[in-house]
Amino acid sequence: MVSQAETEHPNKAFGWAATDTSGILSPFNFSRRATGEKDVAIKVMYCGICHSDLHMLKNEWNCSIYPIVPGHEIAGVVTEVGSKVEKFKVGDRVGVGCMVGSCSSCQNCSEDNENYCPKMILTYSAKYVDGTITYGGYSDSMVADQHFVVRIPDNLPLDVAAPLLCAGITVYSPLKYYQLDKPGLHIGVVGLGGLGHMAVKFAKALGLKVTVISTSPNKKKEAIQHMGADSFVVSREQDQMMAVMGTFDGIIDTVSANHSLVPLIGLLKTHGKLIMVGAPEKPLEVPAFALLTGRKLVGGSAIGGMKETQEMIDFAAKHDVKPDIEVIKMDYVNTAMERLLKADVKYRFVIDIGNTLKPSS
């Protein structure tokens, strides 16, 4: 299978792609652009599997462009740099996250919030400035503008670094922006999946008191003993929820399934903040009175800017914040997607691209 991009870009590349809404991935030959003067070429070693990959593969957000090579939690090694690249050299350990471009001139870009630029370009299934389609990290190579590449510290293994580039920054950014990063604050984390377990780890590293709020009682032991959470509340148990009413300074809600926000708002102190990082398909109800009677806030947050992403990965390396991962082979990816759909992973799949992605004959 050869894409139209073969005639547009000079460098051969190989990965796995989905060609329709079945979302089934299979070997795919395509091409990458030549390394431009500000570009960094990367040999991909590992790529995390994000839940959004699943949505995109099946076009559940109605924005997918096929064929899709997914992957925006990319960790690898620099193989070539453009003539004007100053940040990196060949051999550097680097990562690429959810975006590979922005307008670089709007207010968001000037304030290091490229992730909110109206012209932000996603790492895959988006149109790049040259009109070609972007392809992600389920592939042997990557080319990206140096601005959208982060340096991975030497003491952070590449396989565990990969999920930090989406899951990590997605929970780190709201903790910082909404000022929920002050030691001693009491934070709730709703859901203990790929995002939730990272929220617990970053919050603890920041010196916060952390309570996990989950529908699954069987996750209690893991949350407290393994993740370091201080306490655990089963959201379906009314008495447990009542016992912690009005005690949280903030809540990071990582759940993408439809759920009621009213009980969560009730857990907040006066001036408390409920921050959404999960994205349920249907609109959620927010009753005004629940907010008015405590000057409470419901906010949102999506990944982070490049400066903050580098700050996050440096913080993770310094404080030994690492995701729990299951490393898989490339040809296991469709099975991994089925398991992800059933939440059968603790807590992030990472594809060993470097050792297991084999070109098709």
N, C-alpha and C positions, 0 to 999 in steps of 0.2 A: 504494500500500500504506500503510495507516494503522494504527498500533498502538492498543491499548486506552488507552495513556498519554495519548492526545489528550484524553480526557475528564477526566484527572486533573491535568494541568499546563497552565498558561495560555500558555506561550511556545512558539511554533512553532519546530521545529528540523528540519534536514535532514542526512542522512548516507547512508552505505552500510551495509547490514546483510546478514547471512546468516539465512535462515529455517529451515534444516534442516542435517543432518549432511553434506550435500554440501560445505558451507563456501563455496559460491559467493556472492559479495557483489553486491548490486544496490541502486539508489537506494531510499531509505526516508524517509518523512515520519514524524516523531514529535514529542515535545514535551519541554521542560525546565521544571523548577519555577521559580516566581517567585523572584527573588533575596531570600533571607531576610536577617535582620538581621546575621548573621555570614558571609554568603555573598559570593563573588566571581563575577561573570559574566564570561566570557571569549570573545572572538572567536578561534576556533582558526585559526592560521596554518599550522602544520606538525604532523604526527604521524608518529612513527617506527613501523615495523613490527617487532614483536618475534616471535621464534619461538613464544612462547606464544600469540600471536594465532592462529597456525595450528592449534595443539592445541585451543584453545577453539572455533574455528569448526567443527571436525569432532567436537567432544565427545569427544576422546580421553582426557580426564581425568574423564569422566562427571560433570561439574558444570555444563555449559553450560545457559543459559536462553535460549531463542529467543523473538523475534528478537534477534540479537547485533549491536550496533554496537561493533566492537573498538577498540583503541587506548588505550595507557596511557603513551605517550611524547609528551605534548601540550605544545606551545609556542604561546603566543598573546599577546593584548593585552587588558587589563582594559577592559570596556565599562560595568560598573556595579558598585557596592559597596553592601553592606547598611549600615544605620544604625550598627551596632556594629563595623564593620570598621575596624581601626586600622593594619593592616600594609600595605594597598595603596590605591592611588587609580586613578581612570580614566586609562588611557593607559600604565600600568605594563606592562613585559614580564614575563610569568610562565609558569610551567609546572605541570603536574599529572602525577604519576607513577602508580604502580600501585594506590594506595589513596585513597579519598575519605571514609573514616570509621573510627572505632574507639570503644570504650566510654568512653575518656578518664578512667576511674577505677581501672583495674586496675594492678598493679605495673608491667607492661610499659609502659603508657601514661605512668605517672608517671616512668618512667626514660627517656623518649624512645625507646622501642622499640615504637611503635604497630604496626609491621609484624609483631610477634609477639603482638598482642592477639588473644585467642580470638574477639572480635567484630569484627575488622578487616573493613572493607567494601571489596571490590575496585572499581576504577574502572568496570568493565563486567561484565555478566552476573552481577550479585549483587543481593540485596535491600537497598534503602536503608532507613533508619529509618522512612520514611513508608510502607513496604510496596511501593513501586514498584521496577521493575527499573532498575539503573544502565546507562547507555549511555556508550561511550567516545569517543575523539577522532577517529574517522573521520567527523567531523561538523562543522558550521559553528560550533557554539557549545558552551559547557561552563558548568556552574554547580557550584561546589565550596565547601565550608566553608574559610574563610581559613587554618585550621590546616594544611590539606592542599595548600596552594598555595605554590610557591617563587618567589622573585624571580630573574630571569635577568639577570646583569650586562650592562651596555650593550656591553661589548666582545666578547660572545659572540653570534654570529649565531643567530637562532631556529632555523634548520634544523639546525645542528649541535648546538644545545642539546638538542633533542628526545630523541635516544637516550640522553643522559646520565641521563634520569629513570628509566630501568630498567637498561639495559646498564651505564651508568656507575656508579650506586650499587651494583649487584650485585657488582661487583668491588672497588670502593673500600672498602665496609664490612668485608669479611673481612680485607683488608690492615691496616686500622686495629684492628679488634677483636682479632684474633689476634696483634697486635703484630709484624706482618711489614712494618712501614713504616719500619724503622730503616735509615738510609743504610748501604750496604755489605753488607747481607744478600743472599744469593743465592736468588732466587725462580724457580721453574719455572712456566710457564703452559702448561697442556695444552689444545690446540685453538686455532686462530687464526681464529675467526669473529667474530660480533657482540660476544660477551662477551670472547673471548680477546684481540682486538686492543686493546680498551679496557684490559684488565688489563696488557698490555705498556706501554701509554702512561702509565697512572697509576703503575705500578711504577717506570718510568724517571724520571718527574717527582718521585717520592719519594726518588730517589737509590739505587735498588736495582740489583743485577746481575741481569739477566733472561735466562733460557734458555727458548726456545719448544720445546715437546715436541709433535710432530705426526706423523701418519701420512703426510703429503704432502710429499715432498722438494721439490716445485716451489714451496713457500711460503717456502723458506729465504731467497732473495734479498730478498723483500719484507719478511720479518720483521726482517732485520738492517739493510738499507739504508733502508727506509721507516719501519718502526715503531721502530727504534732498539734492537732486542734485541741482546744481547751475543753470544749463540750460539744454535745451533739443533740439535736432536737428533731424528732420525727414529726414532720409537718402535718401528718394526718391525725396525730394524737392531740386532741384539743387541750388536755390538761398540761401537756408539755409546752404547747404554744402559749397558753395563758401564763405559765410560770415565768416566761421571759418577755412578757409584754412591756414595751417602753424601756428596754434596756440596751438597745443597739444604737451606736453612733452612726453606723452606716451598714448597708447590705449590698453585696455584689451578687446580682442575680444572673446565673450562668445558664439558666434553663431555657431551651428553645421549644419545649412543648407548651401547649396552651395551659395556663394556670392562673389562679386568682391572685391579684396583687394586694387585695384588701387585708388579708391576714398578715402579710409581710409589712405593710405600712404600719399596722398596729404594733409591730415589734420595735419600731423606731422610737428613740427619745424625741423630745422637742428639738427641732432643727435637724432631725435625722435625715439621711439621704439614702434613697433606694436607687441603685445604679444598675441599669439593664445592660448586659453584654451579650446575653442570649437573644435570639430573634424569632419569637413565635410567629407562625404563619398568619394567625388571625389577630386583629387588634385586641388589646387587653383593656378592660375597664378600669378607669382611675376615678373614683368618686371624690368630688371636690372637698366634701366635709372632712374626709380622712386626712387631707393635706392641710386644710385650714386650721384644724384644731391641734396644731403643733408646729405650724410653719415648716411642714415637711416638704421634701423635694423628691420627685421622681426624675431621674436623668438617664442619659445614655452615653455610651462611649464605644468607638470603633478603632481597633488596633492602636497605633500611635505614630507620631512623626519619626523621621530617621534619627534625629538627635536623641530623642527619648528612647528609641529602640536600642541604640548603642549604649546608652546609660543603663538600660534594663539588663542587657546581656553582660555588661561589666559588673553590675550589682550581683547578678546571679552567680558569676564566677567567684566573686569575692566572698559571698555568703553561702556558697555551696547549695544554691537553689537549683535542683535538677528535677525535671519531669520523670515520672515513672513510665518507662517505655517497653514495648515489645517489638524487638527488631525482627523484620520479616524479609523474605526473599521477594524479588520483583514478581515472580510468577505466582505468588500467593495473593496478589493484590485484590483479585475479585472476591476471594474468600474473605479477606480482611474487610472489604466493603460490606459484605453480608453480616459479618460479626459486628461491625460498627453500627449498623442499622439496629441491631439488637442490644447495643451497649455492652457487648461482650469483649471489653478490652480494659486493661488496667495499665495506663490510662490513655496512652497514645501509641498508635502504630507508627513505626519508623521503617521506611524501606531502605535496605542496604543496597543502594544503587551501585556503588563502586565495585562490590564483589559479585553481585548477582544479576545485573542487567546485561544480558548477552544479546548481541546483534542477531537478527534473524538472517538466515542464510539466503 
